[in-house]
Amino acid sequence: MRLPWTRAPRAALASISTVLVAALAGLVLSFVVTAAATHTVSSGSAAVAYQTGRGCPGIVTPTVDGERLRPDQVEQALRIGTEAAARNGFEQMVGGRYTSVRRVDFNGRTPWLRIGHREGAADHVKVLQGGERTGLWLPRSVAEAGGVRLGDRGLGGLLPPVTTIFEDIAAPTGNWWCSEERYVVANPLADESTTAALGFLPDRAEFDKLVAALPTDLRARMSYTLTMRFPQQLPATLTEAHELADRSAALLGQIDSELNAAGLGTAFTRTDLLRRGIELSEQARTSVLLAVLPLTAVTVLVGLVAVGAVAVQWCQRRRAEVRLLWVRGVSPAGLGGKAVLELIVPFVLGGAAGLGLGRLALPLFAPSTALDPGTFGLTAVIVAAVLGLAVLVLGGTTAVHVRRAFQAKPRGAGRRVLRWVPWELGTSALAVWSWTRLVNGALTVQRGEVLPRIDPIALAFPLLVVLTAAGLISRVLGVSLGASHRLDAWSWPAVQLAVRRLAISRTTATGVLTVAALAVGTVAVGYGVTSAQQNALDDKSGMVVGANTAVQLPLEVAEGKVAVPAELGSTTTLVGDAPGLVNGSQVRVLVVDRASFERIAWQASSIDLTDELAKLGPADSSGAAPALSVGRTPQGRLEPVGGVKIHTVGSLPQFPGFGVDRGYVIAREALPNAYDAAAWRLWSTDEDINRVTAQLTAGGVRYFNPQSRTKVIDALPFYVVSWTFSFITALGAVLAVLAASSLLLSVEVRRRQNVLFSVLATRMGMRRRTLVSSHLVELGVIAALATAVGTAVGVLGAALSAARLDPAPRLAPFPSVPDPLPFVLLTTLTAAAIVVVAGAIAVRAVRTARAGELLRG
């Protein structure tokens, strides 16, 4: 006989719902695989971007520094560096030449000064006076100390005339000067003869001329420092980073060889920091991969089960045709081939759509959009392999189902019993095992690594809890619908009709509920842990610095001899820090200004400073200051610092500015003398440390040791955990789309049955309002149960997991899930919108149907 195989693809259109389900299954499988592959690769790229962007860009590429050099040695080294850079693909080499620190005479005054030249320096300073691109450019501090005006010449006229006065280069110096910071920024804590502000000559020819014109005795005493930098665009991916690292190694090797040949090898130091950044980035990618891979494998297995369900649905839709072909001698394998031929086109199209969607949606869930070359091609190959496996599952399931339906013996009692064994017992047992792994330490650091690896079994705990809860609520709904024929609620006809329709399609309802609850719970877990990691990073870094930014100020500021600029008054507070001893243990005494401290200091959600600061005040009649103890410190009357007596009036587990330290907090008015504190720091709410330091510099206030909350601790371990759970959020979003689609498809699949049911009921007098209400109740029950159970279990699982996924447990506070109310509201509104859309589709089908055609059909 001639089999209708050639018309199979067109025959599939007879059942649009099956085609849509097949396309959706292919899309989900393809999207999950694509998301997993690209997410892992992008994690490595994001780690590279973080490592290269966290510090100074000028030292990402190789650096070469030489000291105590003669002018001829400087020129020889510059030539070697320039030629080596050109041979290794570096577009330019920026050299900086600096004299040793000397006193320079200006009109009888002799400020300390370092003179230098760096190509392009004039474009990276703030000009205050002048601006001519010739002559000597002096920093403001030197000009004020020497009483220098434009046109003056130092060293008895030996130096070129001063043509420009610019604002001192101060730390943090910005990207262009950061690699030269120790040569161009005066260190107020160092000896004057070793550090000074930089004055420079923009014109290299003038600098060379000045060096040649120096007297012989001065030239003999003068030594030069040379810096060679090789600016390069920062790598965006691990592949680019490896390529740059290889070129950097070759560059340093050639420079080292030629410098040694010239007898200058011992005068230069060479650094290549990119290798370490690459190692950490690869560790980050490996950690994410190890955590993501099991989740992806489980999701793919679930997707293959869904493909099997598509095969079963096809068999049910084609039951008459399949029976006819079976009777005519077509084998189960042949019928499986027919199912494949019918569904392979929508399946492949769905897979292609999932591949494209995974690439386009990368910015929504991945930490970076930069991918290594060939990533998408490799991903396409993996997707094709998974889709090929799914096609085999489709054909194999169809063949097995046909054989069981028409040939296999009836099921035995043992197999019937297995149907009633709840699979939730297995997932709950796995959840308990996963919990023990989570409690015993989900984050581990391997030998030679600094980044944590996430135990994938421990990671699965919140997801297993969500899966168990979704299974239980679905089983409860199934049992309830099975007994719903006893329900007598005709006084609420909308409820009665909704329950009866749900009972008729009990399997579909429980299936949609399981997927929906799992989707909501998974998104809640991913969102909760990711937010907890970000909040923990912010709080920990904020508690270490004390505020968004901080700088150390000289004692004169605390004594009132030097005023902080007025524009900083409303956004800063002055905090003293005195190290001390109590019972032989080191402690710190923090001195705070109660009037401004609470407004400026970092506010962690776990502490309330208002009531505690109110307990502080001036010293009592015995000279003891009220103090708050921070951490595990002795209580009572103590003298941790010489001349500073305290008596504790309260205790806190943590306090801004302490980090891992412990100690005491007293009010500013309780400190006898400002010099009793070893250091005074200005805390600021401004997140831009450059803006704070610029205002201090403009106000003539010296400062040092600037700190920013964004860079005080290494954030990469936190990002590794966040990137892992952002993938979980993406999986939850996929499940949410699948659940919404399943709900809409279930309305379409049961369309004829429900429409006939509702039309007849309408003809018997059911009002339109009751019709609409019954459909909203029917769909709303599933949505409400999924939202309530998924949100509750997801938030609980995230809260239990987040506290134990702490990359920096020594720093307080611990990660905690944020307020779930916004997430609950968003989920509820989304679920309500889906219910309204599905209900509108169902009601419209009823209103536009013709009863006669339904009865004849």
Buried (B, 14 or more C-beta within 10 A) or exposed (E): EEBEBEEBBEBBEEBEBBBBBBBBBBBBBBBBBBBBBBBBBBBBBBBBBBBBEEBBBBBBBBBBBBBEBBBEBBBBBBEBBBBBBEEBEBEEBBBBBBBBBBBBBBEEBBBBBBBBBBBEBBEBBEEBBBEEEBBBBBBBBBBEBBEBEBEBBBBEEBBBBBBBBBBBBBBBBBEBBBBBBEBBBBBEEEEEEEBBBBBBBBBEEBBBEBBEEBEEEEBEEBBBBBBBBBBBEBBBBBBBBBEBBEBBBBBBEBBBEBBEEBEBBEBBEBEBBBEEBBBBBBBBBBBBBBBBEEBBEBBBEBBBEBBBBBBEBBBEBBEEBBEEBBEEEBEBBBBBBBBBBBBBBBBBBBBBBBBBBBBEBBEEBBBBEBBBEEBBEEBBEBBBEBBEBBBBBBBBBBBBBBBBBEEEEEEEEEEEEEEEEEEBEBBBEBBEBBBEBBEEEBBEEEEEBEBBBBBBBBBBBBBBBBBBBBBBBBBBBBEBBEEBEEBEBEEBBBBBBBBBBBBBBBEBBBBBBBBBBBBBBBBBBBBBBBBBBBBBBBBBBBBBBBBBBBBBBBBBBBEEEBEBBEEBEEBBBBBBBBBBEBEEEEBBBBBBBBEBBBEBBBBBEBBEBEEBBEBBBEBEEEEBBBBBBBBEBBEEEBBBBEEBBBBBBBBBEBBBBBBEBBBBBBBBBBBEEBBBBBBBBBBBBBEEBBBBBBBBBEBEBBBBEBBBBBBBBBBBBBBBBBBBBBBBBBBBBBBBBBBBBBBBBBBBBBBEEBBBBBBEBBEEEBEEEBBBBBBBBBBBBBBBBBBBBBBBBBBBBBBBBBBBBBBBEEBBBBBBBBEBEEBBEEBBEBBBEBBBBBBBBBBEBBEEBEEEEBEEE
